[in-house]
Amino acid sequence: MTARPLEISVAEVRDLLERGAPLRLIDCREEFEHNICRIGAAELIPMRSIPLHLQHLRDEGLPLVVLCHHGVRSLAVVEWLRRNGVEDCRSMAGGIDRWSLEIDARVPRY
């Protein structure tokens, strides 16, 4: 069995959201970054507080897509989540910056 990829493209995330696919979009940036720009469907859970939400993230059963500014923090979060029993999670490659460049230019870049 092949392991699920750690990353998902912004185009794939857009397609999932447009189809109304069951998923939970988690923004692991800091609140000040979230105040600059955000993707409407994303729930802010800063990286440092992810461990406090582990049980709920694990128990909810929805596929998770984690995003940050450029995809570095979210990839670290996904690796940590997988080590802690949350298998169905992926990092949005390129983060909200790539989302702004490729999907929605109305999302400010910083």
N, C-alpha and C positions, 0 to 999 in steps of 0.2 A: 504494500500500500504506500502510495506517495504522499508525503506530508503536504498539507495545504500551504501555498506560498505565504510568506510573511507580509508581502505587500500587495496592494490592489491599486490600480491606476485611478486617476481622478475621473476619467471617462467611465470606467466601470462603476464607480460610486454614483456618479450622476445617473447612469442608466438604472441602477438599483433603486435610487430614490424616486426617479420618474415612474418606475413600474409599481411603486408602493411595496417593494419587497420588504419582508420583515427584517429589520436591522436596527441596531442602536449605534448612532454616530456620537463618538466621544471626542471632545476637544480637550487635549491634555496641556494646552498652553496656560499661561498665567492669566489672571483676571484682567490685568491692564492690556494684554495683547488681545484678549477676547473683546474688550471694549473698543479697540481700533477697528476690528473687522471680525466677521463670523459667518458661518454657514448656518442658515436659519434652523435646520433640523438638528444641529449639533448641541449636545449637552456638555457644559463646561465641568470637567473634573480635573483640576490641575494635577500634573504628574506626581507631585509629592503627596497628594491625597488619594491616589489610586489604591494603595493598600487598605485604606479605610473602607473602600467600596468593594473590595474583592468578593466578599460573600454574595452581595447582591448581583454583581456582574456575573459571577459563576452560576448563581441559582436562576437568574432570569431566563437563560436559555436562548436568547436572541443572538444572532451573529453580531459581532462588534466590529466596527471600523473606527480606528483611532487616528486622529489627525493632530498635527502641530503646525509650526511655522514652515519648516522645510522637510519634515519627515524623519528627522533624527531622533527626537524625543519620543515620537509615537512608535518608532521601530523598537526602541528600548522598552517602552511600556508593553508592547505586544510580546516581546521575548519574555519579559517578566511574567505577564499574565499566563502565557503558555506553560511556563515552568511551575505556575501555581494553579494549574487545573482548568484554565479557560482556553480551550483548544480552538474554538471558532472565533478567532479574532485576527484582524489584519491591519496593517498600517497603510494609510493613504500616502502613496509615494509622492514626494515633492511637496506635501503639505498644502496648507491654504494658499501659499504663494503660487504653486502650480495650478491650484484651482482658479485663482484669479487670472492667470495667464491663459489657461486653456478652456475654462468652462464659463466663468462669469467675471468679466472685466469690471463690473460694478463693485466687486469686493476689493477694497483698497489694499495696496501692497505696502509693506513697511520693511 
